[in-house]
């Protein structure tokens, strides 16, 4: 077996090495692992620095390069259909798996303090209103991704409608995206060090004892995530005829990033590169679908909310009726898609869904203690779902370059290290 360690082709191997060394370091050298947290934070900040320019240039430029309003309508409709469908599937599987495992049965733990800030309810109108930026520059400055995406989609649609009149502007957006991705290459060269620091800190900070306290909840959550991935990936292979082993290999760099950063947005630049360069999805389609998916296609969040409701019902010895289960799936889907507009992320979403289901929400305080552990899996599935969605839509439009995922790997020009 030959592994390339040098150059861009060897980066996934170096990232994996950094990932595993970080886990080992966190277990063996706790004080050192806690002290190197700034290295991981610096890496995350460098990635976040590129989110706004990559979204702005790539999304608008990608839409503009469609060149066809009808194609834009067709692709946009398929994107929403695929993302909503996958989120619904995730919520259903999460509910079924949690109902089988019953993570809250027999749990005897010291209750944490209840969450202080309790949302008053789900306001869809307010969420939709918050999607429209009153000041696009302010949205960019504050990193409000969903507002930024709405604005850039409008810019891209306008360029499509104006056609050749804005050819130079379209070129400018393409060049801006190229510069942003070149900077990303520079940042990613340091990723093994950043991921090493992130994982070392996470393991040292949380330890392994926490798994024993509510391990059944973590088991149910991760079991649901794994089953969801198996289902959607098998559907993907059947529809696209993509080589499954090669798909997994190409996804590894993305998964290492999601496990380390627990952020779909921070992983977005890497996701876009892998999906285009390694999986054969056209660049303009990646630029349109993946940033949008990072905000509305949160399969991991949908599964988590379903598991959390069953967990709370089991803990308080309550039985969910069929209508309540349907409500869990519906509300979980809406909340997952609305997550970017809700301050506090998964903890607040968990509090909100329990309140909407008339269940006690004090358990969220307990979940908060291990939320990063489960959020590693949530983010990984979220981003994986974005990639699957892009591949499905690309195949349906006959745009998928399957050779990139089915052909043998080209022998790299860079020196290789042989591993027996």
Steps between C-alpha positions, in 0.01 A plus 500: 500500500637843407404820680602839370603736779632794300322762295127558473430130434654408833300756698214263596754252640676774697163622632411148613836464674446832676149391599616173656802658669270765647278235658803319643650823630173600666487169686866493605600866547200687631672823612693536175187428296306770680783748450517462121136598448604837342656309208166341424317830545738671259433236237122536543525878473701467178230276352221731617686791339429344160132413548362839394716550188455140385122513542469844343715433196416132453122506547437807286757394241371144494144611435615750237689226317180301455406751233143369485210615714308177432795290614525712813132437579535127437817459705364718780183293522693173505734638767216586735323169433814296570600691812151498656457132413830400662421703813164327534664159458753589770227602745305179439804275544606688813156447651493128414851431630439688825170319551683167470797590723292703751793713619317656796376178661659422834712816496599619847706816484534821694295758312681805375354845545226576250581712200424859592412647161195313378364595157135597500415295190574434137444817297531403133414852386779650707745244370411575138527873569846453651616334179476830311792733578416864556870570445700245295830649615396460863402139428848438362668674793300305759539167315126449464528221246134456411453874433819500296377205293164668433676814377752314285225286345322819396825637355557179307143490366531861388821417311328208329217727388738770373707250301794638301446851630677396822761268346784694661330487840457125461871470427575707810299262716679199349838659570395589855402137561834382357693730734293387800566134426872567454510653848310194621777278361749699707290467816438128445874438487495565877190287565681195647636723779167674555303176511758344731452788746120493474471129567759500778311776680159338450613164639690657790212731588217247488684176578344159458310489831219712358395213275403296803253754637252510213664256265165362387399838360831532316460143370148569370610827340800351319311184402236716332767704322673187372179342372399824328835515321473137393150556360573821307839381375354173369227696323772722356702206368192337347402823325843622386695170470787662687766272643413477869851427636643791303217727618592417860868571437423837347272589791765433766663849485156656543415274792826577677424870468143466628606285795766754592313826443134398562408774253339455159598853403863457606514179294327656200813601305640147527161347414479708182850401390450128558154490342621675185856376454465145631133412455436658162220746581522815283648797681199722441267239649724456806508878541121512498402188696762452770478841672121472488517147638722615786213720620183299428600135456575393856427129510709452813302768683168345395608158629628653826170677569307176448733309731480778760119495510493121547777532762296753699179299467675184619665679792166629628327168418271657240369331185496685168184454294511454123387859445773624734758302305381663177531838670853416610603430141327810362622739770849348494524555124391863529730569794795337324453720195451804722806428716729772357251767610475373859772622742658223704484218247405149603448574869236764433343286227476213746334722761258632241385164364445361850293805588297472179438132578390590856788303651718614792811665361731479803681205338652740250730620778637146524538470121692829494783331687561252219362695207834543326548123506174435318532811284809350340274235351221748417733723301654205320160377384384853415792557265483147360137565413598817314747302289247223434241757395742666258588162346133405461406827330809490277413147388137595434624782275752271326780720630685252721850411385495145636850430372635702791351262752515177304841510333819375664709755679765655282851424615622819667816673390596581856717257699306232685554314822442126493312348790498126540 
